[in-house]
Amino acid sequence: MDGRPPFLNLSDLGEDELASVIADLGREHVEGRSQRTFERRYMDLRRQTEARLRELFTGRGGKMQRSSPHYLVLGTSGWFQALSPTMRSVAIDLADLPAASTSITYPDSVVAMRCGVDFGLPDIEKPYHDQVYLLGELPDLIARYGLPDDQADEDYSGYEFREFEKFVEIQVWNDDVLDQVAL
């Protein structure tokens, strides 16, 4: 968005820089340049989600070089693209992702890890929630559940409080993915 390079990660920032970036992202939302919301407790939710992701991924034998992953969306997502008029995308072939360092959640990790209930977000249990999948399991996952409906919302206000099954999220736990795109 707004000329920022891909793979910037809020979890990589120190507290002072994080506060400034969260404030900037909040301004973008208020000014209508982004539909994405970043409340003051967003990072608490993100950290809790990432801790659960790490626990499940390492429990499945996953290898991490980073404490927080780089996030990708499987395929294209009209819903994600419409979050901001300046949203850009990168394309990386699944075969180029490091299998040992790649996890998958169905859908978005915050929803799948079900940590949002502590933050006032809905908790809708699905059979694929509370699970981290490995890259090799992706074909079976899609065959079993299909792809979520990722169409853009007519109104994004309050999207975080509605059922949120919009895309399959891929997490890459090392920086090798950065070599796959021109930054």
N, C-alpha and C positions, 0 to 999 in steps of 0.2 A: 504494500500500500504506500502511496505517496512517495514512490522512489526508494523505499527501503529495500535492502537486499533480502532474499529469502533466508530462512533458517535463523533469524534472530530469535532468541529464546529468553523470555522474561526470567526463567529460572536461573539463567547464567549471570544475572545482574546482582551487584551488591545492593544493600538496602537503600542507600542514598540515591543511586542511579535508578533503582526500581521505582521508588516513589515518584521521581520526575517523569519516567516513562509512563507509568500508570496515569498520572495526572494528564499528560499529553493525550493518551488514548481516551481518557474520559472527555476531554475537550472535543476530540474528533467526533465522539458520539453526540454530545450536546449540540455541536455545530451542524449535525446531519451529514458528516462526511463518513460515518461508519454506523452500521446497525449494531455492532458488537458492544456489549456492556462490560465494563471493568469496574465493579464496585470495590470498595476498600478491602473487602474480605476475599476478593478473587484469588489472591495468591495463597491464602490459607487453604482454600478449596483445591487449588492447583497442586500445592505441596502434598496435601493429604492424598490426592488422586495419584500423584507420581510415586509416593511411598508405597501405595497398594500395587501399582503397576510393577515397580521394582521387585517387590516381594513375590508376586505371582510369576513374573518373567524369570527371575533367578531360580525359583522353585521348579520351573520347567526346563532348567538347564541353559537359559539364555545368558549370553556374555555381554557385559556392559563396559564401555570405556568412559561413559558419561553418567552422571547421577540423574540427569533428566534427558529425555529423548528429543530428537528432532521429530516434528509431527508432519505427517503427510495425509492426504485424503486419497483413497483408492479411486482411480479414474477421474472423471470430472464431476463437479458438484455445482449445479445451478444454485442451490441454496447457499453454499459457501461463497461462491462468486458474487452473489448479490449482497453480501454483507457490506461491501464498499464499492463505490463506482471506480475506485482506483486499484481494486484488487487485481493482482497479477498471479499467474500460475507458472509452475515449472513442471516438466514431465520427466520422470525417471522410470526406466524399464524395471519391472519387478525383478527380472533376472540380474540386474545390476546391484540390488540391495544385498547386504551381507546377511545371509540366513541366520547365522548364530547370534546376530545383534539386532534382529528385527522382530518386533512383536506386533500383534494386531488386536484391536478391540472392535467389537460390533455392538453398537455404533461408536460414537465419540467416547473417548476414555472417561470423561467426567460422568457421563451417563452410565457407561458400562461398569465403572467401579463403584457406583451408587454411594458416593460420599456426599452428595449434595443435600441429603435430607437434613444434615446438621446445619445447613446454610439456608434452609427454607425452600429448597427446590423439591419438586415431586420425586417420589421413589416408586417407580413402576418396575416391578420385577419381570424379567424376561429370561428365557432359558440360556441365552448367550451372555447375560450380564454376569459380573463377578468372575469373569474368565479372561485370560490372556491367551491368544492363539499364536502359534508359530507360523512363519511364512509358508512352510510346506502344507499347512492345514487350510490355507486360503481357498483352494478350489472346492474342498468338501464343505467349508463354511458357507460359501456362496451357493453351492448346490442345495444345501439344506435350507437356508433362510432367504436366499435371493439377495438382491441389492435393495437397500432402502430407497424410498421415494425421496429424491434429493431436489425436487423442484423448489424454486425460490418461493418464499412466503409473500403473500400480498401485504402483510403487515408484520414487521419484525418486533414490534413493541411487545415486551413480555415473553419473547420466545423461550427464554430460559425457564419459564414456569409451565410450559406446555410439554406434552410428550415430545421427545426429541430423538427421533430415529431417522436421521437425515443422510448419514454417510458412514462408510467403513473407514476407521482411522488406522494408520500405520505409524508405528513408532520405531525410529532408528536410533539405537543406543551407542552410536559412535559417529565420528566426524567424517568417515569415508564418503558418506552421502554427499558431502559438499563438493567432492571431486567430480560428481556426476552433472553438475550444472555450472554454467558460466555465470559467475558472480559479478 
